[in-house]
């Protein structure tokens, strides 16, 4: 049986849309009361959100799921959204609603597991494309192995890293929505293919952005490793937390198109 179960489902019209949901929210008096920002940063980690709130002037606004903050230093051109959980389905829902609201640019800042022995804890990964091993993306685009990030957003992220003199790896990630079912056989296969990392959101983010004709990118720091075919986990290391902060600033520059 193919997936999705209905053949060519990606080409059929939705029964209802995020735009209709926003209209429903407007009738309830729950519609966001601020101008759509130029871009949004997805933040999955409490430590990074804590850093942002402590070190940057923000304004919390009512907006969809999780907690959304406009960054005052950007003249409210960039928002950060966090405390919404992890995984492709929740990111897809928030992304759809933000797009319907009028946001056009997105960067996902998170962590990933390394699949390659030359990629260490704390290394930076710019995700150029992602293997679609989650379910969400297949409801948006026809069957294919990869979902691809926006070229313009990838370029801006790389430019920001280069301006800061930061080394990084660029390439493919494996997106899977069943973290406790990652197998040795899969890790070996993707190692042979040169896949850099494994995480839970990128392919869905890229697929939806392509479908809705907006721009998306993803940048990770390595928080754990499967490269030796066993799990080396360092989610809470200083390297991981420090690099997340760095990547937040990289994403901010990319969304604001800072070139100086």
C-alpha positions in Angstrom: 0.0 0.0 0.0 1.4 3.4 -0.9 1.4 6.4 1.4 -0.7 8.4 1.7 -3.5 5.8 1.3 -5.4 7.9 -1.3 -3.4 8.0 -4.5 -2.3 11.5 -5.6 -3.6 13.0 -2.4 -1.0 15.8 -2.6 -2.8 17.1 -5.8 -6.3 17.3 -4.3 -7.9 20.4 -2.6 -8.0 20.6 1.2 -11.4 20.5 2.8 -10.5 23.5 4.9 -7.5 25.7 5.3 -5.5 27.6 7.9 -6.9 30.8 6.5 -10.4 29.6 7.3 -9.2 28.7 10.8 -7.9 32.2 11.2 -11.3 33.6 10.1 -12.9 31.5 12.8 -10.5 32.8 15.4 -11.3 36.4 14.2 -15.0 35.8 14.9 -14.0 34.6 18.4 -11.9 37.7 19.0 -8.7 35.5 19.1 -7.1 36.8 15.9 -3.5 38.0 16.4 -3.4 41.8 17.0 -0.1 42.6 15.5 1.5 43.1 12.1 2.9 39.9 10.6 6.6 39.9 11.1 9.1 39.6 8.2 10.3 36.2 9.5 9.9 33.7 12.3 12.5 31.6 14.1 11.3 28.2 15.4 12.9 27.5 18.8 12.6 24.0 20.2 14.8 24.3 23.3 13.9 25.9 26.6 17.5 26.9 27.3 17.6 29.0 24.1 14.2 30.6 24.8 15.4 31.4 28.3 18.5 33.1 26.9 16.5 35.1 24.4 14.1 36.4 27.0 16.9 37.2 29.4 19.1 39.0 27.0 16.7 40.6 24.5 13.8 43.0 24.8 10.7 41.1 23.6 6.9 41.5 23.5 4.8 38.4 24.1 1.9 38.2 21.7 -1.1 35.9 21.4 -0.5 33.8 18.3 -1.4 30.2 17.7 0.4 27.4 19.6 3.3 27.8 22.0 4.7 31.1 23.1 5.4 33.8 20.5 7.6 36.8 21.1 8.3 39.8 18.8 11.9 41.0 19.0 11.9 44.7 19.8 15.5 45.2 18.5 14.2 44.2 15.0 11.4 46.7 15.2 9.1 43.6 15.5 10.2 42.4 12.1 11.3 39.0 13.5 9.4 36.8 16.0 10.6 33.7 17.9 8.1 30.9 18.7 8.8 28.2 21.2 7.4 26.0 24.0 5.3 24.1 21.4 6.9 20.7 21.6 8.8 18.8 18.9 8.1 16.9 15.7 6.8 17.5 12.2 3.0 17.6 12.8 3.1 20.4 15.4 5.6 22.5 13.3 3.4 21.9 10.2 0.3 23.2 12.0 2.1 26.3 13.3 3.8 26.9 10.0 0.5 26.7 8.1 -1.2 29.3 10.4 1.8 31.7 10.3 1.8 31.5 6.5 -2.0 32.2 6.4 -1.3 35.1 8.8 1.1 36.6 6.3 4.6 35.5 7.3 6.9 34.6 4.3 10.3 33.6 5.9 11.1 30.9 8.4 14.2 29.4 10.0 14.2 26.4 12.2 17.0 26.5 14.9 17.5 23.2 16.7 19.6 20.1 17.4 20.3 17.0 15.4 22.1 13.7 15.8 25.3 13.1 13.9 25.5 10.2 11.5 29.1 10.8 10.3 32.3 10.2 12.4 33.8 13.5 11.3 30.9 15.5 12.7 31.3 16.2 16.4 29.1 17.4 19.3 28.6 21.1 18.9 29.3 21.2 15.2 27.1 23.4 13.0 24.9 21.9 10.2 23.2 23.8 7.5 20.5 21.6 6.1 20.2 21.9 2.3 17.7 19.0 1.9 16.1 16.4 4.1 15.0 12.7 3.6 11.2 12.5 3.9 10.9 9.7 6.5 8.1 11.4 8.3 4.4 11.4 7.3 3.5 15.1 7.1 5.4 16.1 4.0 3.7 13.3 1.9 0.4 15.1 2.2 1.8 18.2 0.5 4.1 17.0 -2.3 4.2 13.9 -4.6 6.4 11.0 -3.5 10.1 11.7 -3.6 13.0 10.9 -1.4 13.9 14.5 -0.4 12.4 17.8 0.5 14.6 20.8 -0.3 15.3 24.0 1.6 14.8 27.4 0.0 18.0 28.2 -1.9 17.9 31.8 -0.9 17.5 31.0 2.8 20.3 28.5 2.7 22.5 31.1 1.1 21.7 33.7 3.7 22.4 31.3 6.5 25.7 30.4 5.0 26.6 34.0 4.5 25.8 34.8 8.1 28.0 31.9 9.3 30.9 33.0 7.1 30.7 36.6 8.3 31.1 35.3 11.8 34.0 33.1 10.8 32.1 30.0 11.9 32.9 26.6 10.4 29.9 24.5 9.3 28.9 21.4 7.4 26.2 21.6 4.7 24.2 18.8 3.3 21.4 16.3 3.9 19.5 15.4 7.0 17.3 12.4 7.7 14.0 13.5 9.1 12.0 10.8 11.0 9.1 11.2 13.4 9.7 8.0 15.3 12.9 8.7 17.3 12.8 5.5 19.2 12.6 3.5 16.0 15.8 4.7 14.4 17.7 1.5 13.6 21.3 0.5 13.1 20.4 -0.7 9.5 19.1 2.8 8.6 22.0 4.6 10.2 24.4 2.4 8.2 22.5 3.1 5.0 22.5 6.8 5.4 26.1 6.9 6.5 27.0 5.3 3.2 24.9 7.9 1.4 26.7 10.7 3.1 23.7 11.9 5.1 25.0 14.2 7.9 22.4 14.2 10.6 19.0 12.9 11.9 16.2 15.1 13.3 12.4 15.4 13.4 11.2 18.5 11.5 13.2 19.6 8.5 11.6 17.7 5.6 8.1 18.7 6.7 9.1 22.4 7.0 10.7 22.4 3.6 7.8 20.6 1.9 5.1 22.9 3.3 7.2 26.0 2.5 7.5 24.8 -1.1 3.8 24.0 -1.4 2.8 27.4 0.1 5.5 29.3 -1.9 7.3 30.8 1.1 11.0 30.5 2.1 12.4 28.2 4.7 15.7 27.0 6.1 17.1 25.0 9.0 20.3 25.1 10.9 21.3 22.6 13.6 23.9 22.1 16.2 24.9 18.5 16.9 23.7 17.3 20.3 24.1 13.6 20.0 25.8 11.0 17.8 24.9 7.7 16.1 28.1 7.7 14.1 29.5 4.7 16.0 26.2 2.9 15.7 25.4 3.5 19.4 23.8 6.5 21.0 26.2 9.1 22.5 23.9 11.8 23.9 24.9 15.2 25.1 21.8 17.3 24.8 22.6 19.5 27.8 26.4 20.0 27.2 27.8 23.6 27.2 28.8 23.1 23.6 25.2 22.4 22.6 23.6 25.2 24.5 26.3 27.7 23.4 26.0 26.8 19.8 22.2 27.2 19.9 22.7 30.8 21.0 25.1 31.4 18.2 22.6 29.9 15.7 19.9 32.1 17.0 22.0 35.2 16.1 22.8 33.6 12.7 19.1 33.1 12.0 18.3 36.6 13.1 20.9 38.0 10.6 19.7 35.8 7.8 16.0 36.9 8.3 16.9 40.5 8.5 19.4 40.1 5.6 22.1 41.8 7.5 25.2 42.0 5.3 27.4 44.4 7.2 
